[in-house]
Amino acid sequence: LPSAKERSFRKAVRERPRLSDDEFHDRFYRDSGVPRHIPIRLRKIYAAELGMDGVRPEDRATDFDSELDFADLLDAVADEFGVPFTDQEIGQLHGSFDSIVRNVAGKLGQGR
């Protein structure tokens, strides 16, 4: 069963206004140098893996599901983008959606 913190976070995510892919990129990444396709594709992974449709850059997947194996989520990201994550990198990521977006962009040589 989800903890009270997880239930509260899930409720907050469900109550957020839904943003289209264009709105999401424009609101959070327009001036970042991160190509549109990276956060958009990652949003789809979060929706498929976590049922988390209203993700925001500061969100951590483990706040949504404390039982989540973060390495499994990163395996799905690695498969989608064709970029591996080392154990050291997994340990250095603080787990936010944005940290994964920026890490992937760096691996692909895109973004700042």
N, C-alpha and C positions, 0 to 999 in steps of 0.2 A: 504494500500500500504506500502511496506517496505521502511524504511528510507534510506537515502544515505549511512549511515554507514552500515546498514544491507546488502544493495545491494553490497557494496564494499567487505564486509566480505564473502558473498555468492560467489562472483566472485573469490576471493582468494582461497576459499575452493575448488571450481570446478577446478581450475588450478593446484592444488597440484597433484604430482604424486600419483597414486593409489598404495596402499600397500596391499599385501595379508595379511591374518590373521597372518601367521608366521612372515612375515617381520615386521608387526606392533608390535607384541609382542617382537620380538628380538630387534627392534630399540628403543622402549620406556620402556619396562618392564622386559627385560631379567634378569637383576641383582637386581630387586626390591624385589623379594620374592613373588610378586603377581602372582598367578597361571594364566596360559595362558587363561583359559576359561572366566575369569572375564572381562578383557577388550574386548575380542572378542565378547562375548554376549552383552556387553554394546554398542559396535559399531553397532550391529544389531538393537538395540533399537533406537539409534540416527538416523540410516538410515530410519527406519520405521516411527518414530514419527516426524522427522524433515527433512527427505530427505537429510541428512548430511552424505554423504558417505566418505568424506575425513577428518573426524575428527582427531584432534591431542590432546594430553593430556592437553594442555593449553587452549583449546577452551572452551568457555562458550556457552551453548545452547541459552541463552538470547541474545547473540551477533548475532546469526543467526535469531532469531525471538523474537523481544522485546515484542510481545504480548503473548508469551509463558507463561503459568502458570507452573512454575517450579515444583510445588507440583504435577501436573498431570504427568510430566515426571518421577518424583520420584515414583509415584504410579506404572507406568509401570515397573520401575526398581525393586520395591518391589515385584511385581507379578512375575517377571522373576526369581528372586533369592530367593524368600520366606523370605525376611527380611523387616520388617516395618521401616519406618522413622517417628520419633516423630516430632512434630512441632518445638521443640527446635533444633533438628538435622538439619532440613530443614533450619532454620535460621542461623546455624553455617557453613553450606556448602557454600563455596564461588562460587560455580556453575561451576567450571571447570570440564571437563571430568575426569581428574586425581583425583580430590577430591572425586568424586563419586566412581571411581574404588577403591580407598584406603579405603573409608568408607565401601563399600560392603565387601572388603577383610577382614577388621577388624571385621565386624559383623559375617562373616563366620569363623573367627579364622584362616584366611589364610593370609600370607603376613606379612610384618614388619610394 
